[in-house]
Amino acid sequence: MSIPVTPRLHDHLAEAIKDPDPIRVGDDLICLRFETMKVYSALGAVRHLLETGAVRPGDTLIDSSSGIYAHALALACHRYGMKCHIVGSTTVDRTLRIQLEILGATVEQVPSSNDLQLDQNLRVRRIAEILRDNPTYHWMQQYHDDIHYLGYGAVADLVAQLVPAGPLCLVGGVGTGASTGAIAEYLRDRGRDVNLVGVQPFGSVTFGAGHTQDPDMIIAGIGSSIEFRNVRHELYDRLHWVSFDYAMSAAVDLLRTSGVFAGLSAGAAYLTALWEHTCDSARTHVFLAADTGTRYVESAFARHAEARPIAGLRPREIDSLDQLAVPWSAMSWHRRASVRTQREQFPSATPSH
């Protein structure tokens, strides 16, 4: 499967690397493999802020990131002549940090923690301190601002070209909501039949799994212990919660079988897409690989000998959130409202404690 591409000279690396590589990894199963997916989000947001006068060239943009968005925002700031400050988690490794610094971004990292809530809260608290001391800085709020939806219309156009007809299933990390949610919404607005399947880590509050935890480690970037206000829950048809162990096993399998070297969220999305395809083979399934596997070499890929054969893995199908259990649970969401709203409307779909 290929799309004819007319070569063109790009004005900046951010424009050149944003487009994904579409790769067929199975029958009616397509991987959109990005180098750094959130370049779409950052470029669209920064461009909109400049066009509306909310910021001016030379202003400082600040945000928290576990890695992917940090790189994307630094590139967008470099592209548009902005300054950039990143409050990062320890998943911002040395390779990325050096790139960010050379691009002109200032980077600080919060203390190491395997506690999802502590990690997120420390970063948000630090941003509040910086904004207090630097009131002219603009907080990008990738977790809260709908402005981050704007850039993904181009990805929806790409998916529409890849699969010009027929029903689709889009699978990927929920994250801030401004990726899987945005792409699905743009496609639906264009009249496509799209099922949206979101992937979450255990411990994320976004879809009500705050009472669970992964015994191994956090899958950075696809969920959080703090509320992400720009997630539009009513866009999602299905949810899967995948552990580190299963995501690592799937990421290793994806590399071994297709050559695609991608992160843990891609492994979780790949595993989810394979399962969803067995349940609904009438749809073409497209899953997102949001970044490369580089920053997971030591924590995940070096453990490839421990990877489980994914052919034998099955999710626990649940119908209420108090049934959530590691290592893999799945639930039909039916485009319902947020968990907070459901506590009023759907009591059986929320934890019992």
Number of C-alpha atoms within 10 A of each C-alpha: 8 10 9 5 6 5 6 7 7 10 9 13 12 23 16 11 16 19 19 19 15 20 17 15 16 12 10 15 19 24 25 21 22 20 19 22 26 25 27 27 25 28 25 19 23 25 18 17 16 13 11 10 10 10 19 15 12 12 15 19 22 25 21 26 25 23 23 21 22 29 26 22 32 29 26 27 27 18 18 16 14 21 21 27 26 26 24 25 22 18 18 22 15 11 10 16 22 14 14 23 14 10 17 17 26 16 18 17 19 16 12 11 15 13 14 22 16 16 20 20 15 18 23 18 10 16 19 12 11 16 14 11 10 11 9 12 18 18 18 19 19 25 21 16 17 18 19 27 25 21 24 25 20 14 22 20 15 18 20 15 12 15 16 11 11 11 14 22 23 24 32 29 29 28 26 27 27 26 27 27 28 24 26 28 22 19 19 15 10 12 9 17 16 22 21 25 29 28 26 28 34 32 24 25 20 26 25 21 24 19 15 17 19 20 13 10 17 22 24 19 21 21 28 28 21 17 15 21 17 20 25 20 21 13 24 25 18 18 23 31 27 28 27 24 21 22 29 28 26 27 29 30 23 20 15 11 10 13 12 20 21 24 25 35 31 31 29 33 30 28 28 27 27 18 16 17 18 9 10 11 15 13 19 20 27 28 27 27 31 25 22 19 22 14 20 16 12 9 11 21 22 11 13 14 9 13 18 17 12 16 11 6 15 14 18 17 15 15 15 19 21 17 15 23 21 19 21 23 21 24 20 16 22 15 15 17 18 16 21 13 11 14 14 9 12 14 13 13 18 20 17 10 5
